[in-house]
Amino acid sequence: MSVWRAEPRQRPDNIFDVIIGPLTRLRSPLPNNPNHSLQRMPFITQVLLPKRDKFGRPYARRAYRAFHARMIGRFGGWTRKGQAEGAWLGASGQLYTDEHWVYEIGHSRRDLGFWSAEKARLKDEFDQEEIWIIQYEGRRV
């Protein structure tokens, strides 16, 4: 019968080694992904996602996971800047209000085909009549 014994773990010199050490072994998406935000970022796309469903119930955090994963997979990340509130009058004269999370994604190409498809996907995922997606062109300073 053999006995397995764990080797003693060496204590790192500092916390930086604990955090950065494992990350240096990960493959970076940068070389093969021209959309990645660290390449060139002349476009910022802003996406407003609802905080509540049409019955006023807050969405659970898991409702946003698929969107987060798509943005990380395609662009390398996302930023949620905060929230926005709005109000509008419907055709019947009824006042509607809503609250949204404001996301920003930096990327190198306009890619309107992708964003049109993403808008349709988000409308379906969040059961919304409309999703606002606004794109800005600019220069990172």
C-alpha positions in Angstrom: 0.0 0.0 0.0 1.4 3.4 -1.0 0.7 6.6 0.9 0.4 9.9 -1.0 1.9 12.8 0.7 1.5 16.4 -0.3 4.5 18.4 -1.0 4.8 21.4 1.3 3.6 24.6 -0.4 6.0 27.4 -0.7 4.7 30.7 0.6 4.8 33.5 -2.0 6.9 36.5 -1.4 4.0 38.9 -1.8 0.3 38.9 -2.8 1.2 40.2 -6.3 2.7 36.8 -7.0 -0.5 35.0 -5.9 -2.7 37.1 -8.1 -0.5 37.6 -11.2 1.3 34.3 -11.3 -1.7 32.2 -12.5 -2.7 34.9 -14.9 0.6 34.8 -16.7 -0.2 31.2 -17.8 -3.5 32.2 -19.4 -3.7 32.7 -23.2 -4.5 36.3 -24.1 -7.3 36.9 -26.6 -5.5 39.9 -28.0 -3.4 38.4 -30.8 -6.3 36.8 -32.7 -9.2 39.0 -31.8 -9.2 42.4 -33.6 -12.4 43.4 -31.8 -10.8 43.1 -28.4 -10.9 46.5 -26.6 -7.2 46.6 -25.9 -6.3 46.6 -29.6 -7.8 49.8 -31.0 -10.9 51.3 -29.5 -12.5 54.1 -31.7 -16.1 53.0 -30.9 -18.0 52.9 -27.7 -21.4 51.1 -27.8 -23.8 51.9 -25.1 -26.5 49.3 -24.3 -29.4 50.1 -22.0 -30.8 46.9 -20.4 -34.0 46.9 -18.2 -33.7 46.5 -14.5 -37.3 45.2 -14.2 -39.6 43.1 -16.3 -42.9 44.3 -17.7 -44.7 43.4 -14.4 -42.2 45.5 -12.3 -40.3 42.6 -10.9 -36.5 43.1 -10.7 -34.4 40.8 -13.0 -32.1 38.4 -11.2 -28.4 38.8 -11.7 -28.4 35.6 -13.8 -30.6 37.3 -16.4 -27.6 39.4 -17.5 -25.0 36.5 -17.6 -25.5 35.5 -21.2 -25.1 39.2 -22.3 -22.0 39.5 -20.1 -20.5 36.3 -21.6 -21.1 37.4 -25.2 -19.5 40.8 -24.6 -16.4 39.2 -22.9 -16.1 36.6 -25.6 -16.3 39.0 -28.5 -14.8 42.2 -27.1 -12.9 41.2 -24.0 -15.1 43.0 -21.5 -17.9 45.4 -20.6 -18.4 48.2 -18.2 -21.7 48.9 -16.3 -21.6 52.6 -15.7 -24.7 52.8 -13.5 -28.4 53.3 -14.1 -30.7 55.5 -16.1 -34.3 56.4 -15.5 -36.8 57.4 -18.1 -40.4 58.3 -18.6 -42.6 58.6 -21.7 -46.2 59.1 -22.8 -47.8 56.2 -24.6 -50.2 56.7 -27.5 -53.1 56.5 -25.1 -51.7 59.3 -22.9 -50.6 56.9 -20.2 -47.3 57.8 -18.5 -44.7 55.0 -18.4 -41.5 54.9 -16.4 -38.5 52.6 -16.5 -35.0 52.0 -15.1 -32.1 50.6 -17.0 -28.5 49.5 -16.4 -26.1 51.4 -18.7 -23.4 49.2 -20.2 -20.5 50.4 -22.4 -18.4 48.2 -24.6 -15.3 49.5 -26.4 -14.4 48.0 -29.8 -12.5 48.6 -33.0 -15.1 48.2 -35.7 -18.6 49.6 -36.1 -20.1 46.1 -37.0 -23.7 47.1 -37.3 -24.7 43.6 -38.3 -23.5 42.2 -35.0 -25.3 45.0 -33.0 -28.6 44.6 -34.9 -28.5 40.8 -34.1 -27.6 41.5 -30.5 -30.5 44.0 -30.2 -32.9 41.4 -31.5 -31.5 38.8 -29.1 -31.7 41.1 -26.1 -35.3 42.1 -27.0 -36.2 38.4 -26.9 -34.1 37.6 -23.7 -35.7 40.5 -21.8 -39.1 40.3 -23.4 -38.9 44.0 -24.4 -40.5 45.9 -27.3 -37.4 48.0 -27.6 -33.7 47.9 -26.5 -31.7 51.1 -26.9 -28.2 50.6 -28.3 -26.2 53.8 -29.1 -22.8 53.8 -30.7 -20.3 56.6 -30.4 -17.1 57.1 -32.4 -14.2 58.7 -30.6 -10.6 58.6 -29.6 -9.2 57.1 -26.4 -7.0 59.7 -24.7 
